Amino acid sequence: MNNTSETTASSGAGPWTGLILTAGIAAASFALRAIPGVDVLSPLILSILIGMALHNTVGTPAVAKPGVQFSLKVILKAGIVLLGLQLTFSQVVEVGWLGVAIITVTLVATFVFTKWLGARLGIDRKLTELIAAGTAICGASAVIATNTVTRGKDEDVAYAVACVTVFGSLSMVLIPLIETTVLQLGPIAYGLWSGATIHEVAQVVAAAFQQGEAAGHYGTIAKLTRVMLLAPLVLALGYLAHERMSGSGEKQSSEDKSGGGVPIPWFVFGFVAMVAVASTGIVPAAADPWHQGLTQFLLAMALAAMGLETDIRKLVAEGARPAILGAASWLFIVVLGLALVVATGAGH
């Protein structure tokens, strides 16, 4: 099909075909986790892999394009808003001021270091920011949330997701091994180290609980506290994006404008509002599996859409430098987080 006919077909189609396709991929990603060994990968990772496989073999149907775009722009933001229901302000209190300080310093330092090194390596700013956010905060969820203001290519998103998947998985295996054979920090200190440095929430849970219930509980709470910092990061990046556009005279798209033209990612305020709702305790515990499952499903749909627009040839063309950046960023956050936990005596 030529470009003209593709454009015509996609412009006249509604979103349902694409939504059914992305929802089907998301459902398949959940089903695949029933296979032993596959369950180490989150539905988000599996969704982007399935989407990429389809796009680069049979192609993404033109009639599905509107629904794919809807998944990228609307479903994604709805999933991030619902993510707020998994967090409460009381969790921050449980971590304590020292734990919050360690998490914050580790996060900010990792983001700044990754940005600095990315510039030194000559890597595109947008790809660098996505790798920095994924490493510093919460893996794939942070990558796709950050891209709402960074606006990198789909290949940039896929590359960043690949980085946080590979290096987060290494942390999930190596950090418990180092704790058992070398460090023996104790459950609270170990939980803080794992929660402050491992990429994905699921990876933290898998690593932290290997050292017992206390370590698992504290590691999970530390990680969720870190996820809360996603909101200020996205707002800050949105502000910086506005400053760059103002300084260069670039025009903003209509969907980025609000009031005076400052790009405001409104969904972030929805995320914070959901944290506030969860903090009131009005959401019953029995509802947790339902809203958590829905959140994962919506984010999986968004990543399926990313995969359906990702050309592997362009991904390969990025070269090895971004992978080197991802590795350096991973080592930085793991070492810095450990150093801060040991130096401050946190958890003892």
N, C-alpha and C positions, 0 to 999 in steps of 0.2 A: 504494500500500500504506500503510495507516495505521500509526501508531506502535506499536500493540499487536502487530499481526501482524509488523512488522519485528523487534520485540524477541523475539517467540516464535521467528521463523525463525532469527535470529542466535544465540539462546541454545542452540538445539538443533543447530546446525551445528558441524562440526569445523573445524579451521583450514585444511584442504587447499585449498578453493576460493580463499580469500584468498591463500594462499601461492602458488598457481599464478598468480593474477592479478598479484601484486606481482613474482614472478619473470619473468612474461611482459613486464611493463613494463620491468623492468631489462634483459632481453635485447633488447627493442626499442631501448632507449637506446644500447646498444652498437652495434647494427646501424646506427642512424641516423648514427653518427659516420663511417661510410664515405662519406657524402655530402659533397662538397667544401663547405667553409664551416661545416658543422655541427660538424666536429671541433674547433672552438675551444671548444665547450662540453663539460664533463665529463659522464660518464654520470650522475653524481649530479644535476646540474642538469636534464638531459633527463628523468630519471625523475620528478622532482617536477612538471615541466611537463606531462608526459603524464598523470600521475595527476590533476592539477588539471583538465586538459581533460576527462578522462573523468567525473570527479565532477560537474563543473559543466555537462555536456551530457546524458549519459545517466544519471548517478547511480551511486553505489557500491552494488552489490547487497547486500541485507541478509545473504544467505548467506555473503558474503565477509568480513563484519565481524570474525569471530574470527581469521581468518588475517591480516587487515590489522593488528589489534592485536598479534598474535604477531610480525609483522614489526617493529612499532614498539618492542616491549619486549625481544624476545629476539634477533632477527636483527640489529638495530642494535648491541646490545652485543657480539655475536660479531664483527661487522665491526670495531668499535673495538679489541677485543682483538687481532685479527689484524693491525691496522695497526701494532702494535708490532714486527712482524717486519721492517718496512721501515727500522728505525732501529737504530743501534748506538752504544754509548758512545764508541767510537773516533772516530766522526764529530764528536762534541763536541770531542775533543782536537784534531782537524784544524782546526776553526774557530779554536781558540786562546782564551785567557782574555779578550782584548780583544773578539774577535768575539762571544763568549758574553755578555759584559757589555753590549755594544751591543744585541744581540737582546733580552736580558732587560729592560733599561731601556726600550727602545722598546715592548715588549709591555705591561709593567706600566703605563707612563705612558699608553699608548693606551687601555687598559681603564679606568683611573681617569678619564681625561678624558671618555671616552664616557659613563660612568656619571654623572659630574657634569653634563655638558651635557644628557643625557637627562632628568635631574631638573629642570633649568632650563626645558626645553622642555615639561615636563608629560607626558612619554611614560611609559607603563606600565613599571615596573621590570623585568618579565620580558622584554619586547621589547627594552628597552635592553641588558640583559645578553647577549641573543643576538646583537645587532648588535655589541656590544663584543667578544665572544668570536670571532665570525666575522672581524672586522677584525684583531684583535690576534694571532690564532693561525693558523688554517688554513682559513678559509672555511666551506663547507657542513659539512665533517666536524666542525669545532669547534661549529658551531651545534647540530647534532643531539646531539652528546655533552653539551654544556652543558645542553641542555633536559632531560636525564635527571634533573637536580637542580633546574633552574629551574622546570620544569613549566609552560611557557607554552602558549598555545593553538596549534593547528596553523597558524592564520593568522599567528601571531607567527613561527613557524618559517619559513613560506613567505616572509614579508616580509623577514626577516633574510637568508635565502638569496638573495632577489632583490637585496638591497643588496650583498652580497659578490660576487655574480656581475657586476653592472653595474660597480661601482667597481674590482673586481679586473681586469676586462677592460680598463678604461681605463688602469690601471697597466701592464698587459701591453703596451699600445700606446705609451703616453706615456713611460714610464721609459726604454726603449731609445732613443727619439727624442731625449729630453733629453740622454742620455749621449753620443750621437753628435754632436749639433749644438751643445751648450753645455758640458757638464761635462768629458767625457773623463777620468774618474776613474782608469781603468786596470782590468784584468780582475778583480783580487781585490776592490778597493774597490767596484766596480760590482756584482760578484756578491753581496757582503755587503749592499749597499743593497737590491738586488732581493729577496734571500732574507729580509731582515728586515722588509720592508714590504708585499710583494704578497700577496694573500689566499690563493689556492689553490696547491697544489703544482704542478699542471699549468701554471698561469699563470706561476709562477716559472721553470719549465723553459723555457717558450716565450720568455720575456723574456730570461733570463740567457744562453741559448745564442746569441742574436743577436749577442753580442759575443765569440764564440769559445768554444773548448773550456774554457779555464781559467776564464773567467767563468761558464760554464754549470755546470761541476763545483762551483765554490765556492758559487755561488748555490743550487744544489740541496742541498748539505750544510748551508748556513746555514738554509735553510727547514726541513729535517728536524730540525735542532737546535731550531728554534722549535716544531715539532710536539710535541717531547718535553715541552714545558712545558704541554701540554694536561692531563696527569695532575694536577700540583699545582693547576692552576686549578679543575678539576672538584671535587677534594677540598675545596679552600677554599670554593667556592660551596656544596657540600653542608653543610659545617660552619656557614656563615653562615645557610643555610636553616633548619637546626636551631635556631640561636640565635633567629631571628625567630619560629619557631613556639613556642619555649619562652617567649619574652617576651610573645607575644600570646595564649597559651593555646590555640592551634590544635591539633587532633588530626592525627596523621600517619596515612597509609595504611599498611596492614600490610606492603606491599612496600618501604616506606622504612625500616622499623624493623630494628634489629639490636642485640642486647644491650640497652643502656640506652635505646634509642629514637633514638640518633643516626643520621641517614640516611647510610649509607656506600655510595657507588657502587662495589660490589665489582669491577665489570668494569675499573675503572681499575687495580687491582692485577694483573689479567690482562694488561692493556696493558703495564705495567712488566715483568712476567715475560717477555713475548714480546720486549721490548727486550733483556733479559738473555740470553735464548736466542739471539737474533740476534748478540749481542756475542761469544758463545763461538765462532762460526764453524762450528758443527755443521750449520747449514742450508746445503746446497750452493747455489752460485750458479745452477745449472741449475733450481732450484726457485723462484727469484725470480719469474719471470713467472706461475707458477701461483698462489702465495699472494697476489701483488699483484693478480692478476685476480680471485681469489675475494674478497679484501677489498673491491675496488671493486664487485663484484656484490652482496655482502651490504649494503653501504651504499646502493647504488642501490635495492635492494628496500625498505630502510627509508624512503628519501625518496619512493619511489613510494607507500608507505603514507601518508606525510605528505600527499602530493598528493591521495590518495583521500579524505582527511578535511578538505580545505581548501575553504572556501566563498569564492569570489572576491568576493562582495558584502561579506563581513566584512573581507576583505583591503583592499578599496577604502575601507571605512569607517575604516580606520586613519588615512587622510589623508596629507598630505605631510610632516608633521613627522618621522616616522621616516626618511623618505628624506633629509631635511635632516641629520638626525643621522648617517646612514650616510655622507653626503658629507663632513661635517665631520670625522668619525672617520678617513675615508680620507685627507683632506688632512693631518690631524695626523700620522698614522703615516708618510706619505711624507716630509713636511718634517722631522720629528724624526729619522727614520732617516738621512736625508741629512746633516743637521746634525751628528749624532754621528759619522758616518763621516768627514766632512771635518775636524771639530774634533779628533778623536783621531789622525788620520793613518792609520787602519786600512787595511791593504792596500798601504802604501807602504814 
